[in-house]
Amino acid sequence: MKSEIIIHNSVSLDNSLTGFMPDMGLHYKIAGDYKPDAHLIGSKTIIKGNEMFGEGIPDELPSDFEQPQRDKFLPWWIIVDSGGRLKGMLHTCRRFEYCRDVVILVSEGTPADYLLHLKERNYNFIIAGKEKVDLVMAVYMLKEKYGITRILTDTGRVLGNVLLNLGIVDEISLLVHPIMVGEKSYPMFSEVTADLKLKLKKSEQFENGCVWMVYST
Ligand SMILES: NC(=O)c1ccc[n+]([C@@H]2O[C@H](COP(=O)([O-])OP(=O)(O)OC[C@H]3O[C@@H](n4cnc5c(N)ncnc54)[C@H](OP(=O)(O)O)[C@@H]3O)[C@@H](O)[C@H]2O)c1
């Protein structure tokens, strides 16, 4: 059985991923209702999330070097980071109480000092691909190694569009907010080159003016 990949994003009416404050409660309620085995997240999204919602990067504690022992039903956080951008920052993710633990996707080109950094902190990681992560291979390895078969990705345009161009996305879940970002918009699909035929599977409107639309590919 092939793994299922769902892209879930909040967008403005003019399809921007940024430049407005999404209804985070609703965004994560919908994400959680998918009951994913894992969230797949880009390294830039982690950095931006820390800037927006974090309070700086706290010093590491001895407990940050250990794998958390949490409920086995919690989703993993799978983070793509072949360049080691998140060195020194991963404990902000591992500390998140609704994350089972973090698994890092790296490549053969990942700097050796980053791999050492991961090993010293007992992070699980998967090496797939030469320079950038080979996401098809990584998704297969996640299934084989961790039994992950449903992946929800609430990431930014870059990783989302790479997944769409690879043709491995099963569903697009869009929470459209009643707001225009206009000239500063960061359009969600502007790097898609694949010829995708979509089918509207579901739509629902909420009292706050948001509309949730789900398309299958
Ligand atoms: N509205 C929403 O729902 C929502 C959700 C999430 C994020 N965002 C916004 O999106 C922005 C961040 O997103 P972003 O679009 O800059 O980046 P992103 O989605 O975080 O994507 C960057 C990731 O893509 C990976 N990548 C790039 N090219 C690749 C390739 N060819 N093969 C495999 N992996 C590849 C990179 O891997 P390496 O690290 O290995 O290079 C990196 O992990 C932020 O402003 C954030 O606020 C919005």
The ligand as an SDF file (V2000), in Angstrom:
LIG
                    3D

 48 52  0  0  0  0  0  0  0  0999 V2000
   -0.3910   29.3880    5.5910 N   0  0  0  0  0  0  0  0  0  0  0  0
    0.0580   28.1750    5.8770 C   0  0  0  0  0  0  0  0  0  0  0  0
   -0.7220   27.2070    6.0220 O   0  0  0  0  0  0  0  0  0  0  0  0
    1.5310   27.9680    6.0350 C   0  0  0  0  0  0  0  0  0  0  0  0
    2.0010   26.7340    6.5120 C   0  0  0  0  0  0  0  0  0  0  0  0
    3.3720   26.5500    6.6180 C   0  0  0  0  0  0  0  0  0  0  0  0
    4.2490   27.5580    6.2590 C   0  0  0  0  0  0  0  0  0  0  0  0
    3.7490   28.7470    5.8070 N   0  0  0  0  0  0  0  0  0  0  0  0
    4.6630   29.8270    5.4240 C   0  0  0  0  0  0  0  0  0  0  0  0
    5.5290   29.3560    4.3890 O   0  0  0  0  0  0  0  0  0  0  0  0
    6.8070   30.0040    4.5210 C   0  0  0  0  0  0  0  0  0  0  0  0
    7.9070   28.9580    4.5700 C   0  0  0  0  0  0  0  0  0  0  0  0
    7.7850   28.1000    3.4950 O   0  0  0  0  0  0  0  0  0  0  0  0
    8.7530   28.0650    2.2540 P   0  0  0  0  0  0  0  0  0  0  0  0
    7.8550   27.9810    1.0810 O   0  0  0  0  0  0  0  0  0  0  0  0
    9.7610   29.1660    2.3220 O   0  0  0  0  0  0  0  0  0  0  0  0
    9.5620   26.7520    2.5240 O   0  0  0  0  0  0  0  0  0  0  0  0
    9.1740   25.2850    3.0370 P   0  0  0  0  0  0  0  0  0  0  0  0
    7.8280   24.8330    2.5700 O   0  0  0  0  0  0  0  0  0  0  0  0
    9.4980   25.2060    4.4710 O   0  0  0  0  0  0  0  0  0  0  0  0
   10.1490   24.4370    2.1310 O   0  0  0  0  0  0  0  0  0  0  0  0
   11.5190   24.4090    2.3130 C   0  0  0  0  0  0  0  0  0  0  0  0
   11.8650   22.9430    2.3650 C   0  0  0  0  0  0  0  0  0  0  0  0
   11.7850   22.3800    1.0620 O   0  0  0  0  0  0  0  0  0  0  0  0
   12.8560   21.4940    0.9060 C   0  0  0  0  0  0  0  0  0  0  0  0
   13.1840   21.3850   -0.5210 N   0  0  0  0  0  0  0  0  0  0  0  0
   13.4180   22.3920   -1.3850 C   0  0  0  0  0  0  0  0  0  0  0  0
   13.6640   21.9010   -2.6290 N   0  0  0  0  0  0  0  0  0  0  0  0
   13.6120   20.5440   -2.5050 C   0  0  0  0  0  0  0  0  0  0  0  0
   13.7790   19.4880   -3.4290 C   0  0  0  0  0  0  0  0  0  0  0  0
   14.0510   19.7140   -4.7040 N   0  0  0  0  0  0  0  0  0  0  0  0
   13.6470   18.2250   -2.9830 N   0  0  0  0  0  0  0  0  0  0  0  0
   13.3590   17.9820   -1.6810 C   0  0  0  0  0  0  0  0  0  0  0  0
   13.1630   18.9500   -0.7590 N   0  0  0  0  0  0  0  0  0  0  0  0
   13.2950   20.2220   -1.1700 C   0  0  0  0  0  0  0  0  0  0  0  0
   13.9880   22.1330    1.6860 C   0  0  0  0  0  0  0  0  0  0  0  0
   14.8810   21.1280    2.0350 O   0  0  0  0  0  0  0  0  0  0  0  0
   16.3970   21.4390    2.5180 P   0  0  0  0  0  0  0  0  0  0  0  0
   16.2690   22.0750    3.8750 O   0  0  0  0  0  0  0  0  0  0  0  0
   16.9480   20.0660    2.5290 O   0  0  0  0  0  0  0  0  0  0  0  0
   16.9820   22.3520    1.5020 O   0  0  0  0  0  0  0  0  0  0  0  0
   13.2380   22.6820    2.8940 C   0  0  0  0  0  0  0  0  0  0  0  0
   13.1270   21.7090    3.9150 O   0  0  0  0  0  0  0  0  0  0  0  0
    6.8000   30.7760    5.7990 C   0  0  0  0  0  0  0  0  0  0  0  0
    6.6230   32.1410    5.4900 O   0  0  0  0  0  0  0  0  0  0  0  0
    5.5980   30.2270    6.5410 C   0  0  0  0  0  0  0  0  0  0  0  0
    5.0200   31.1790    7.3830 O   0  0  0  0  0  0  0  0  0  0  0  0
    2.4270   28.9660    5.6970 C   0  0  0  0  0  0  0  0  0  0  0  0
  1  2  1  0
  2  3  2  0
  2  4  1  0
  4  5  1  0
  4 48  2  0
  5  6  2  0
  6  7  1  0
  7  8  2  0
  8  9  1  0
  8 48  1  0
  9 10  1  0
  9 46  1  0
 10 11  1  0
 11 12  1  0
 11 44  1  0
 12 13  1  0
 13 14  1  0
 14 15  2  0
 14 16  1  0
 14 17  1  0
 17 18  1  0
 18 19  2  0
 18 20  1  0
 18 21  1  0
 21 22  1  0
 22 23  1  0
 23 24  1  0
 23 42  1  0
 24 25  1  0
 25 26  1  0
 25 36  1  0
 26 27  1  0
 26 35  1  0
 27 28  2  0
 28 29  1  0
 29 30  1  0
 29 35  2  0
 30 31  1  0
 30 32  2  0
 32 33  1  0
 33 34  2  0
 34 35  1  0
 36 37  1  0
 36 42  1  0
 37 38  1  0
 38 39  2  0
 38 40  1  0
 38 41  1  0
 42 43  1  0
 44 45  1  0
 44 46  1  0
 46 47  1  0
M  CHG  2   8   1  16  -1
M  END
$$$$
